[in-house]
């Protein structure tokens, strides 16, 4: 059975951040498997057309968590008024 994502922000980027949330005992993470990430992307309308499933290697899960962490850090820097330095690769 597919997990149902929570979409409250009317903004995919903010909804992506909200796939992890605080609980009294720590944190809860919607993304537990590659399939969870793909399911969320499909529900958000962001999955590639024609792709029906992903091979469970863990790569999609690791990439989604890394992106979310990076995005959350950047949001936190902005919240506290820190400047964000962007390094461009050639």
KAQUI-V715120 format. One record per run of one state. SS is the DSSP state (A for helix, B for strand, O for the rest). FROM is the first residue (numbers start at 1). TO is the last residue. If there is no record, write none. Layout:
<<SS	FROM	TO> <SS	FROM	TO>>
//
This chain:
<<O	1	11> <A	12	17> <O	18	19> <B	20	23> <O	24	25> <B	26	29> <O	30	33> <A	34	43> <O	44	58> <A	59	79> <O	80	90>>
//
